Amino acid sequence: MHGGVIVRLAAFFVMAAVLSGCDDGEEQGGPPPPEVSVVTVKPEQLEVTTELSGRTSAYRVAEIRPQVSGIVQKRLFEEGAKVEEGQQLYQIDPALYRATFDAAKAALAKAAANEKAERARAARYKELVAVNAVSKQDYDDVMATLAQSSADVATARANLDTAETNLAYTKVFAPISGIISRSSVTEGALVTANQATELATVTQLDPIYVDLTQSASDLLRLKRAMAEGRIQGAKDGKAPVTLKLEGSEEQYGGAGELQFSGVTVAPDTSMVQLRAIFPNPNAELLPGLFVRAIVNQGVLENAILVPQQGVSRTPDGKAQVWLVGDGEKAMQKSVTALRAVGDKWLITEGLKAGDRVVVAGVQKLQPGIEVKAVEDGEGTQQPAGAAERQGQKP
């Protein structure tokens, strides 16, 4: 009897344990869907900016050389100072050139007097030949002599002009305004006309050029986008440019503009030359300085920007993103990431407005699984016009 009771009690406890296990399973259920952070694609207007390296170069450079030979009598400027256009820089001994000028002036007076006498003689012979008092041959000879006298006057006048010009060249003037270099000669030095060595150099620094290089492929892509209307170019073709100095994030105060773009591609580098111009009133920028220029090359309408952490690369180098699609299911999609814009990538193909791109939690994802999408706090907005660093890839 006791054995039967024990058996019945054991069976009761086994059934209770089984029922309790079933209840626990029903209460626990399956695991919840993984939570991921997403940003919703919102097209925006973007200033297409490109950061290019380059060097400054002088706006104008004039090498001062003598145009006549002689001894330098005076140097009339302070080395390293600012000189103005038309300011006298040197005085070359004018004695020889003044004497030549005086001789040419006298020769012109003599030729003019001879011409005057021959002209009077020709007038008399004209009256005499009319009444057959002299022969026609004599009259022709007088007219020929008059013509020769007129030619002598013209020659003498040209010689006087040359002598006057050479005398003026003994004063050496600054052809442009700018900063003058040290002088290569001192008083008493002999200089020769058009010598190889310059006496000094005048450099105009305001404004100043910045010579840049851009890859031909990037420039062609930009021009194609402008032609298709996807990018609106700068007004009047004058793209604004800002400048950063070497080794510094400090921006140069003056605003410049792109002056021209080269029409040939360097065969060894596949680069195109560009030139910008900047005001430089305080001569802060000197020729040969390495700089970085940010060129605003247009405005891109309906640009799609995605945070960098939302874009990955396949083993073969193709860009791809994770999306949260219909039914809150995860899916992968290939995209074209054209360039870096700040901490985001500019996507030109593969995404549209309203797409939800996963930016955190991708390690939990498998194609087709259900997820819980939480909008990322940053969204996709950032100030338009962040500088592009060429060559960056996600």
JOTA-V892339 format. One record per pair of residues at least 6 apart in sequence whose ideal C-beta (glycine too) atoms are under 7 Angstrom apart, sorted by the first residue. I is the first residue (numbers start at 1). J is the second residue. D is the distance in Angstrom with one decimal. If there is no record, write none. Layout:
BEGIN
i=I j=J d=D
i=I j=J d=D
END
This chain:
BEGIN
i=33 j=370 d=4.6
i=33 j=371 d=5.3
i=33 j=372 d=5.0
i=34 j=361 d=6.4
i=34 j=364 d=3.9
i=34 j=371 d=5.5
i=34 j=372 d=6.9
i=35 j=361 d=6.4
i=35 j=372 d=4.5
i=35 j=374 d=6.0
i=36 j=358 d=4.9
i=36 j=360 d=6.4
i=36 j=361 d=3.6
i=36 j=364 d=6.8
i=36 j=365 d=7.0
i=36 j=371 d=5.2
i=36 j=373 d=6.0
i=37 j=359 d=5.3
i=37 j=360 d=3.8
i=37 j=361 d=6.1
i=37 j=374 d=5.5
i=37 j=376 d=4.5
i=38 j=324 d=5.6
i=38 j=356 d=4.3
i=38 j=357 d=6.1
i=38 j=358 d=5.4
i=38 j=359 d=6.6
i=38 j=373 d=4.7
i=38 j=374 d=7.0
i=38 j=375 d=6.2
i=38 j=376 d=6.3
i=39 j=307 d=6.4
i=39 j=310 d=6.8
i=39 j=357 d=5.5
i=39 j=359 d=5.6
i=39 j=376 d=4.9
i=39 j=379 d=5.9
i=39 j=380 d=4.9
i=40 j=354 d=6.5
i=40 j=356 d=5.5
i=40 j=375 d=6.8
i=41 j=304 d=5.7
i=41 j=351 d=5.3
i=41 j=352 d=6.7
i=41 j=353 d=5.7
i=41 j=354 d=6.3
i=41 j=355 d=4.5
i=41 j=357 d=6.5
i=41 j=380 d=6.4
i=42 j=353 d=6.6
i=42 j=380 d=5.3
i=42 j=381 d=7.0
i=43 j=302 d=4.0
i=43 j=303 d=6.4
i=43 j=304 d=5.7
i=43 j=353 d=5.4
i=44 j=303 d=5.8
i=44 j=381 d=6.8
i=44 j=384 d=6.6
i=45 j=299 d=6.1
i=45 j=301 d=5.9
i=45 j=303 d=6.9
i=45 j=384 d=6.0
i=46 j=300 d=4.6
i=46 j=303 d=3.7
i=46 j=341 d=6.9
i=46 j=384 d=4.7
i=47 j=296 d=5.7
i=47 j=299 d=5.8
i=47 j=384 d=5.1
i=47 j=385 d=3.4
i=48 j=231 d=5.8
i=48 j=297 d=5.0
i=48 j=298 d=4.8
i=48 j=299 d=6.8
i=48 j=300 d=5.2
i=49 j=294 d=5.4
i=49 j=295 d=6.6
i=49 j=296 d=5.3
i=49 j=385 d=5.4
i=49 j=387 d=5.1
i=49 j=388 d=6.0
i=50 j=214 d=6.7
i=50 j=295 d=5.1
i=50 j=297 d=6.0
i=50 j=388 d=5.3
i=50 j=390 d=6.8
i=51 j=292 d=5.8
i=51 j=294 d=5.2
i=51 j=387 d=4.4
i=51 j=388 d=6.1
i=51 j=389 d=5.7
i=52 j=212 d=4.4
i=52 j=213 d=6.6
i=52 j=214 d=5.6
i=52 j=293 d=5.3
i=52 j=295 d=6.2
i=53 j=292 d=5.6
i=54 j=210 d=5.2
i=54 j=211 d=5.2
i=54 j=212 d=3.7
i=54 j=213 d=6.7
i=54 j=291 d=6.0
i=54 j=293 d=5.8
i=55 j=211 d=5.8
i=55 j=288 d=6.1
i=55 j=289 d=6.5
i=55 j=290 d=5.7
i=55 j=291 d=6.9
i=56 j=208 d=5.6
i=56 j=209 d=6.8
i=56 j=210 d=5.5
i=56 j=285 d=5.1
i=56 j=286 d=6.8
i=56 j=287 d=5.6
i=56 j=288 d=6.6
i=56 j=289 d=4.5
i=56 j=291 d=6.2
i=57 j=209 d=4.6
i=57 j=211 d=5.5
i=57 j=287 d=5.4
i=58 j=203 d=4.8
i=58 j=204 d=6.3
i=58 j=205 d=6.4
i=58 j=208 d=6.7
i=58 j=287 d=4.5
i=59 j=204 d=4.8
i=59 j=205 d=6.9
i=59 j=207 d=5.4
i=59 j=208 d=5.7
i=59 j=209 d=6.0
i=60 j=176 d=5.3
i=60 j=204 d=4.2
i=61 j=201 d=6.4
i=61 j=203 d=5.3
i=62 j=175 d=4.8
i=62 j=176 d=4.9
i=62 j=201 d=7.0
i=62 j=202 d=4.6
i=63 j=198 d=4.0
i=63 j=201 d=5.3
i=64 j=89 d=6.3
i=64 j=172 d=6.4
i=64 j=198 d=5.6
i=64 j=199 d=4.6
i=64 j=200 d=4.8
i=64 j=201 d=6.8
i=64 j=202 d=6.7
i=65 j=194 d=6.0
i=65 j=195 d=6.1
i=65 j=198 d=5.4
i=65 j=199 d=6.4
i=66 j=92 d=6.4
i=66 j=172 d=6.3
i=66 j=191 d=4.5
i=66 j=192 d=7.0
i=66 j=193 d=6.0
i=66 j=195 d=6.6
i=66 j=199 d=6.6
i=67 j=169 d=4.3
i=67 j=193 d=5.6
i=67 j=194 d=6.7
i=68 j=92 d=6.3
i=68 j=97 d=6.6
i=68 j=166 d=5.3
i=68 j=169 d=4.4
i=68 j=170 d=6.1
i=68 j=193 d=5.3
i=69 j=191 d=6.6
i=69 j=192 d=4.5
i=69 j=193 d=5.1
i=70 j=92 d=4.1
i=70 j=93 d=4.7
i=70 j=170 d=6.5
i=70 j=191 d=6.7
i=71 j=92 d=6.8
i=71 j=93 d=4.5
i=71 j=188 d=6.5
i=71 j=190 d=5.8
i=72 j=90 d=5.8
i=72 j=92 d=6.0
i=72 j=185 d=5.6
i=72 j=187 d=5.6
i=72 j=188 d=6.6
i=72 j=189 d=4.9
i=72 j=191 d=6.0
i=73 j=91 d=4.6
i=73 j=92 d=6.6
i=73 j=93 d=5.4
i=73 j=187 d=6.4
i=74 j=90 d=6.7
i=74 j=91 d=4.1
i=74 j=187 d=6.3
i=75 j=90 d=5.9
i=75 j=183 d=5.6
i=75 j=186 d=7.0
i=75 j=187 d=6.2
i=76 j=88 d=5.2
i=76 j=89 d=5.8
i=76 j=90 d=6.6
i=76 j=91 d=6.7
i=77 j=83 d=5.7
i=77 j=89 d=5.2
i=77 j=180 d=5.7
i=79 j=180 d=6.8
i=79 j=182 d=4.5
i=79 j=183 d=6.0
i=80 j=179 d=6.8
i=81 j=180 d=6.3
i=82 j=179 d=5.8
i=83 j=89 d=7.0
i=83 j=174 d=4.6
i=83 j=177 d=6.8
i=83 j=178 d=6.8
i=83 j=180 d=4.9
i=83 j=202 d=6.2
i=84 j=174 d=6.7
i=84 j=177 d=5.0
i=85 j=174 d=5.8
i=85 j=175 d=6.7
i=85 j=176 d=5.4
i=85 j=177 d=4.7
i=86 j=173 d=5.7
i=86 j=174 d=6.6
i=87 j=173 d=6.5
i=87 j=174 d=4.8
i=88 j=171 d=5.4
i=88 j=172 d=7.0
i=88 j=173 d=5.5
i=89 j=172 d=5.0
i=89 j=173 d=6.5
i=89 j=174 d=5.7
i=89 j=200 d=6.7
i=90 j=172 d=4.0
i=90 j=199 d=6.3
i=91 j=170 d=6.7
i=91 j=171 d=6.1
i=92 j=170 d=4.2
i=92 j=172 d=6.9
i=92 j=191 d=6.8
i=93 j=170 d=7.0
i=94 j=167 d=5.9
i=94 j=170 d=4.1
i=97 j=163 d=7.0
i=97 j=166 d=4.9
i=97 j=167 d=4.3
i=97 j=170 d=5.7
i=98 j=167 d=5.8
i=100 j=163 d=4.7
i=100 j=166 d=6.9
i=101 j=163 d=4.0
i=101 j=164 d=5.7
i=101 j=167 d=4.9
i=104 j=156 d=7.0
i=104 j=159 d=4.5
i=104 j=160 d=4.1
i=104 j=163 d=4.1
i=105 j=160 d=5.6
i=107 j=156 d=4.7
i=107 j=159 d=6.5
i=108 j=156 d=3.9
i=108 j=157 d=5.6
i=108 j=160 d=5.0
i=111 j=152 d=4.3
i=111 j=153 d=4.5
i=111 j=156 d=4.2
i=112 j=153 d=5.5
i=114 j=149 d=4.9
i=114 j=152 d=6.7
i=115 j=149 d=3.9
i=115 j=150 d=5.6
i=115 j=153 d=5.1
i=118 j=145 d=5.3
i=118 j=146 d=4.3
i=118 j=149 d=4.4
i=119 j=146 d=5.8
i=121 j=142 d=5.7
i=122 j=142 d=5.0
i=122 j=143 d=5.7
i=122 j=146 d=4.7
i=125 j=134 d=6.0
i=125 j=138 d=6.7
i=125 j=139 d=4.8
i=125 j=142 d=4.6
i=126 j=139 d=6.9
i=128 j=134 d=4.4
i=129 j=136 d=6.1
i=129 j=139 d=4.2
i=172 j=199 d=6.9
i=174 j=202 d=5.5
i=176 j=202 d=5.6
i=176 j=204 d=5.4
i=177 j=204 d=6.3
i=178 j=202 d=4.6
i=178 j=203 d=4.9
i=178 j=204 d=3.9
i=178 j=205 d=6.5
i=179 j=203 d=5.3
i=179 j=205 d=6.3
i=180 j=200 d=5.5
i=180 j=202 d=5.1
i=181 j=200 d=5.2
i=181 j=201 d=4.4
i=183 j=199 d=6.4
i=183 j=200 d=5.1
i=184 j=197 d=5.9
i=184 j=198 d=6.6
i=184 j=199 d=5.8
i=184 j=200 d=6.6
i=185 j=191 d=6.3
i=185 j=199 d=5.7
i=191 j=199 d=6.9
i=203 j=287 d=6.8
i=205 j=280 d=5.3
i=205 j=283 d=4.8
i=206 j=279 d=6.6
i=206 j=280 d=4.5
i=206 j=281 d=5.3
i=206 j=283 d=6.9
i=207 j=277 d=5.2
i=207 j=278 d=6.0
i=207 j=279 d=5.4
i=207 j=280 d=5.8
i=208 j=278 d=5.6
i=208 j=280 d=4.3
i=208 j=285 d=5.0
i=209 j=275 d=5.7
i=209 j=277 d=5.8
i=210 j=243 d=6.7
i=210 j=256 d=6.8
i=210 j=276 d=4.5
i=210 j=278 d=6.2
i=210 j=291 d=6.1
i=210 j=293 d=5.7
i=211 j=273 d=6.6
i=211 j=275 d=5.6
i=212 j=274 d=4.4
i=212 j=276 d=6.5
i=212 j=293 d=5.6
i=213 j=271 d=4.3
i=213 j=272 d=6.9
i=213 j=273 d=6.2
i=214 j=271 d=6.6
i=214 j=272 d=5.5
i=214 j=274 d=5.8
i=215 j=270 d=6.3
i=215 j=271 d=5.9
i=215 j=390 d=6.8
i=216 j=265 d=4.6
i=216 j=270 d=5.2
i=216 j=271 d=6.6
i=216 j=272 d=5.3
i=218 j=390 d=6.7
i=219 j=272 d=5.3
i=222 j=231 d=6.8
i=222 j=297 d=5.7
i=225 j=231 d=4.3
i=226 j=233 d=5.0
i=226 j=298 d=6.3
i=230 j=300 d=6.5
i=230 j=301 d=7.0
i=231 j=298 d=4.1
i=231 j=299 d=6.6
i=231 j=300 d=5.1
i=232 j=298 d=5.6
i=232 j=299 d=4.6
i=233 j=298 d=4.7
i=234 j=240 d=6.8
i=234 j=296 d=6.7
i=234 j=298 d=6.3
i=238 j=257 d=4.5
i=238 j=258 d=6.6
i=239 j=257 d=6.6
i=239 j=258 d=4.1
i=239 j=295 d=5.7
i=239 j=296 d=5.5
i=239 j=297 d=5.4
i=240 j=255 d=6.3
i=240 j=257 d=5.8
i=240 j=296 d=4.8
i=241 j=256 d=4.4
i=241 j=257 d=6.0
i=241 j=258 d=5.7
i=241 j=276 d=4.5
i=241 j=293 d=5.3
i=241 j=294 d=6.8
i=241 j=295 d=5.1
i=242 j=251 d=5.8
i=242 j=255 d=6.5
i=242 j=294 d=4.8
i=243 j=251 d=6.8
i=243 j=252 d=3.9
i=243 j=256 d=6.5
i=243 j=278 d=6.4
i=243 j=291 d=5.5
i=243 j=293 d=5.5
i=244 j=250 d=6.8
i=244 j=251 d=5.7
i=244 j=252 d=7.0
i=244 j=291 d=6.6
i=244 j=292 d=4.5
i=245 j=252 d=6.3
i=245 j=291 d=6.1
i=246 j=289 d=6.7
i=246 j=290 d=4.4
i=246 j=291 d=6.3
i=254 j=278 d=5.1
i=254 j=279 d=4.4
i=254 j=280 d=6.8
i=256 j=276 d=4.8
i=256 j=277 d=5.8
i=256 j=278 d=3.7
i=257 j=276 d=6.5
i=257 j=277 d=6.4
i=258 j=274 d=6.3
i=258 j=276 d=5.1
i=258 j=295 d=6.0
i=259 j=275 d=5.0
i=259 j=276 d=6.2
i=259 j=277 d=5.0
i=260 j=275 d=5.5
i=261 j=272 d=6.5
i=261 j=274 d=5.1
i=262 j=272 d=4.9
i=262 j=273 d=3.8
i=262 j=274 d=6.7
i=265 j=272 d=5.7
i=276 j=293 d=6.0
i=278 j=285 d=6.8
i=294 j=387 d=4.9
i=303 j=346 d=6.2
i=304 j=347 d=4.6
i=304 j=351 d=5.3
i=305 j=341 d=6.1
i=305 j=344 d=4.2
i=305 j=346 d=6.1
i=305 j=380 d=5.6
i=305 j=382 d=6.8
i=306 j=321 d=6.7
i=306 j=344 d=6.0
i=306 j=345 d=5.4
i=306 j=347 d=5.4
i=306 j=357 d=5.5
i=306 j=380 d=6.8
i=307 j=343 d=6.7
i=307 j=344 d=5.5
i=307 j=359 d=5.1
i=308 j=343 d=5.8
i=308 j=344 d=6.3
i=308 j=345 d=6.0
i=308 j=394 d=6.1
i=309 j=359 d=5.2
i=309 j=360 d=7.0
i=310 j=321 d=5.6
i=310 j=357 d=4.7
i=310 j=358 d=6.4
i=310 j=359 d=4.2
i=311 j=319 d=5.5
i=311 j=321 d=5.8
i=311 j=337 d=5.6
i=311 j=345 d=5.2
i=311 j=394 d=4.4
i=312 j=320 d=5.9
i=313 j=319 d=6.1
i=313 j=394 d=6.4
i=314 j=320 d=6.0
i=318 j=334 d=5.7
i=319 j=334 d=7.0
i=319 j=335 d=5.2
i=319 j=336 d=6.7
i=319 j=337 d=4.2
i=319 j=394 d=5.8
i=320 j=332 d=5.6
i=320 j=333 d=6.4
i=320 j=334 d=5.1
i=320 j=335 d=6.5
i=321 j=333 d=5.8
i=321 j=335 d=5.6
i=321 j=357 d=5.1
i=322 j=330 d=6.0
i=322 j=332 d=5.8
i=322 j=358 d=3.9
i=322 j=362 d=5.2
i=322 j=365 d=5.6
i=323 j=331 d=5.3
i=323 j=333 d=5.6
i=323 j=355 d=5.8
i=323 j=356 d=6.1
i=323 j=357 d=6.2
i=323 j=358 d=7.0
i=324 j=330 d=6.3
i=324 j=356 d=4.4
i=324 j=358 d=6.5
i=324 j=371 d=6.0
i=324 j=373 d=4.5
i=325 j=331 d=4.9
i=328 j=370 d=5.4
i=328 j=371 d=5.9
i=328 j=373 d=6.4
i=329 j=368 d=5.6
i=329 j=369 d=6.9
i=329 j=370 d=5.9
i=330 j=365 d=4.6
i=330 j=366 d=6.9
i=330 j=367 d=6.4
i=330 j=368 d=6.8
i=330 j=369 d=5.4
i=330 j=371 d=5.2
i=331 j=367 d=6.0
i=332 j=367 d=6.0
i=333 j=350 d=5.8
i=334 j=350 d=6.0
i=335 j=347 d=5.2
i=335 j=349 d=6.3
i=335 j=350 d=3.2
i=335 j=351 d=5.9
i=336 j=347 d=6.7
i=336 j=348 d=4.9
i=336 j=349 d=3.9
i=336 j=350 d=6.0
i=337 j=345 d=4.4
i=337 j=347 d=5.9
i=337 j=394 d=5.1
i=338 j=346 d=4.9
i=338 j=348 d=4.8
i=339 j=346 d=5.2
i=339 j=388 d=5.2
i=340 j=388 d=6.1
i=340 j=389 d=6.0
i=340 j=392 d=4.1
i=341 j=386 d=5.0
i=341 j=388 d=6.1
i=342 j=382 d=5.8
i=342 j=386 d=3.3
i=344 j=382 d=6.3
i=345 j=394 d=5.4
i=356 j=373 d=6.0
i=358 j=365 d=6.9
i=359 j=376 d=5.5
i=365 j=371 d=6.9
END
